[in-house]
Amino acid sequence: MRAVTYDSYATDNSRLKVGEVPEPKVAPGSVLIEVRAAGVNPVDWKVMAGGLDSMMDTFFPAVPGWDVAGVVRAAGPDTPEFAPGDEVMAYARKDVVHAGTFAEYATVPASAVALKPAVLDWNQAAGLPLAAMTAQRCMDRLEAGRDDVVLVHAASGGVGGFAVQIARDRGARVIGTASEANHDYLRGLGAEPVAYGDGLAGRVRDLAPDGVTAVADFVGGQLETTLAVLRPGGRHASVADPGVEKHGGHWIWVRPDGAKLALLADLAERDALRVEVAATFPLAEVGVAFDASRAGHTRGKLVIVP
């Protein structure tokens, strides 16, 4: 099968190539998915740069990609949950870095897989799992609900946009930071937009004079602002800054979980969660997608279409 691989760690795209690799084996409790689309996440190029080497073993050549949407072509032994022909999606992170989803086929543990909601096309479904589950995990840890005013840093990004929608669905008031070009987009998601940059704390206080009850940071480097606008007893979490734990916050890292993903599929089915796809790329342009992700200004999701 065709896949994108890299044969050593690299901080640029120089080691990426498209070529033939063996089709993955279908282990007990797993499914073989014909990949229709695979979402791009910042973690993909950070892993390629060796950013998780202290946590996870890597076997080269490695195929990047942790998100997938596609059709089940085979199920391993003792996998009654799925059958060939099922349309599915998954956050497909494994215990080692080797066989990712930027390929024509991928195997995924059945416990990480959920049925694709009919309201989402393949590209949207591929852009949902990791980003939306990260937002979901964050809102769960913050216990966001009807009595909350939630500040979302980087609210127009892939994770932030999902966090806004999940928090709003749970009844919270949401303030979201973004460039002014994305303010109408945030209003469409149900957030009150504020421009990021110097003076952010003051602008948030203008909207919430008593402060906010919860803060979700999806960009990093926001701890000073977070603490300046957080009410006493408020909760905060970050996906990018483990240092928040020293200040009573939560460092968020999401696990593959098909049941949790199915809850997000339900939100999409009832039109409470939409997926913004910024651009799609073929396998030969994974490096272009990585460059766009590194730039950090993409609204919505980038998707690979094998």
N, C-alpha and C positions, 0 to 999 in steps of 0.2 A: 504494500500500500504506500501511497505518497504521504509524506509528513514533513514538517519542519523540525530540524534538529540543530543542536549545538554540541560541539565535542570538547569544550572546555569553558570555564567561566570567562565572561567578558562583560565589560561595562559599556560596550557599544554593540553594534549589530554585526561585527565582523565575523563572528563564528556561526551565524545563522545560515542554513542552507536548506533547500528542498530536495528530497531524494526518496528513494525506496527504502523502507524498513519492514521487518517482518510484521505480519498482522498479529495483534495481541491475542494471547490465549484466554479462554473463558473459564475462569476458576469457579469452584463451587460458591454459590451465593453471589455471583456477579452476572452482569449482562454485557453483551457486546452491542455497542451502539454504532450505527452508521451515522457519522457526524454530518449534520446539515448546517450547523453553525456553531461557533465557539467564541465565547466572550473574552475580550481582552481586559486584564486588570493590572494595575501597577505592580502587583506582586510577581507577575510573570517575568518582567525584565529585571526586577530586583533579585529574584531567584537565580536568573541567568548570570547575574553579576556576583553570585556567591553570598548574597545577603542572608540566607538561611542556612549556611553551611554548618554553623554551630548547633543547629537544631535538627537538621534532616540530612541523611545520606543522599548523595547524588551519584547515579550511574550513567556514564557517558557512553554513547551519545544520548542526550536527553531531548525529549519532545516537550516543549512548553505548553501551557494551557491548563486551567483548572475548571473552566466552565464549559458546558456542552448542552446542545439540544439536538435530538436526532431520533432515529427509528431503531427500535430493538431488532437485531437480526438473529440473536441466539441468546439463550439463557443457560447458565451453568447448572450443575446438579443442585437440587434443593433450593430452587429459586421460583416458588410458585407465584410470587407477586406480579411477575411480568412475563409476557409472551412475545414471540416474534410479531412484528407489526405495530406494537405499542409505540405511540409518540410520547417521548419523555424528555426530561431535562435533569441536570444534576450539577451540584458543586462537587467536582470529581477529584479533589485533593486526596492523595494517598500518603502513606507513611514514608515513602521515599520519592525522590525526584528522578523520574525516568520516562514513564509513558504517559504523556499528557494528551491534550485534546486537540492540538493543532495538527490534525491528521484526518485521514479518511475514515478511520475506525478508532474506537476507544473502548476499553473495558472499564466498568465502574461497579463498585460494590452495590448490590441492590438496596442496601440500607441508606444510600445517599441519593437515590433516584426518586423522582416524582413524575406523575403524568403531566404532560404539557397541557396547559389550559387552551381550549380551542380559540379563545379570543386573541391569543398572541400568535404572531407569525414566528417562523424559525429564528429570525434575527433577534426579535424581542425576547423570545424564550431563552436564547443563549446569553443575552445580556442580563438576565434576571438573577441567577442563583447566588453567586458569591457576594455581589454588591448588595442585593436586597436582603440576603440573610445576615450580612454584617450590620446593616441598618436595623433589622429586626432584633438581632442580639443586643445591640446598643439600647434600643428602646425597652427591651425586656429588663436589662440591667438597671436602667434609669427608672423603671416602673412608671413610664410616662402614661398619663391619664387625663381625665377631664379637669382636674384642678390645677394642671400644670401650665406654665409658660416655658416653652422649650426653645433654647437658642441652638441653631444648627450652623456650625462653621462649615464653609464650602458647600452650601446647600444646593447649588446647581450642578454639582459633580455627580458622578455615577452613583456613589453611595448616599450622598447628601440628599439628592432628589427623592430617593426611596425613603429616607428617614423622615423627610417632611410629610410624605403621604401616609406613612405608617402612624406617625404621631397624630396627624390630623384625624385619621380613622379612629384612633383611640380617644378622641375628644379634646386633645391638647390644643392650646394656642401656640403657634410656631412663628418664631422670628428667624429668618435665614440670611446669612451673609453671602454676597455674590457681587460681581461687577455689575455696574448699572445696566449693561447690555442684557443681562439675564434677569432683571427685576420683573419684567412682565411674565417671564416663564415661571418664576417663583410664585407670583400672584396666582397664576393658573393652577399651581399645585396646592394653593391654600395657605401659603406663607406670607408673612409681612417682610418684605426685603429691606436690607440695609447694606450699604457699601462697605466692603472690608477696607483695611488700611488704617492709617493714623486717625485717631479719634473714634475708633469703633466703639469702645466702651461707652462713650458719651452718647453716641447715636442709639445704642441699645437702650440706655437709660431713658432717652427721650420717649421711646416706645413703651418701656416698662419701668416706670419711675421707682417701683419697689424692688426691682431686680427680677431675675428669672429663677425658676425653681429647678431647672435642669439644663445642662449643656452637653451637646454632642459635638466632638471635634473630629472632623474627617480630613484635616490637612496637616496638623501639627503646628507647633510654635505658637499656640493660642492660650497657653496657661495663664499668663498675666491678665489678659482680657477676661478669660473665664472667671477667675477668682474675683475680678473687679465688679462683675455684674451679677454674680451668684448670690442669692439670698442666703442668710444663715440657715444651715441645715439642708441646703440644696445639694443636688447630686450632679456629678459630671463624669464623663467618659471620653476616651480618645482611642482611635485606632492607630494613631501615628506616634504617640508620645507616652512611652511606659513610665515616664517620670510623674505622670499624674497620680500614680499610686502613693507617692510620698505626700500628696496633698488631699488624700481622701477620695481620689477618683478611681475609676476602673479602666484598665487597659484591655481593650476588646480584641479577641481573636476568635473567629467563628469556626465551628466544627461542621463537617458534612453531616447532613441530617435530612433524610427524605421526608419525614413527617413535618418538620418545620418548613421545608420548601413547599410542601403541599398546602400549608396554611397561606403562604404567599400566593400560590396559584388560585386559591379561593378568593383572595382579595382582588386579583386581576379579573376573575370571572364576574365579580359583582361591580366592576368598574371603579374600585377604590384604589387601584394601583396600576399605573401605566408605566411603560418602559420607553424612554426616549433613546432612539438609536441615532448616533451622530454620523457614523460612517461604517461601511463594510469594506473588507480587503480580501483578496485571494491569498492562498498560502505563500505565493512568491513575494507578497508585500507585507509580511509580518513585521519586518524591520520598519517600514513606514508607519505601521500602526503603533509600534513601540515608541517611535519618535514623537508621534502625536500624544501618546499617553505621558511620556516624559515631560512634555511641554506644560502639562497641567492645566490647560485652558479649555478642555473638551467639555461640552455640555451633553450629558447623557453617556451612552455606551458606544465603544468601538467593538466591532465584531469581525471575526475571521470566517470566511465561507470557503471550505475546501473545494 
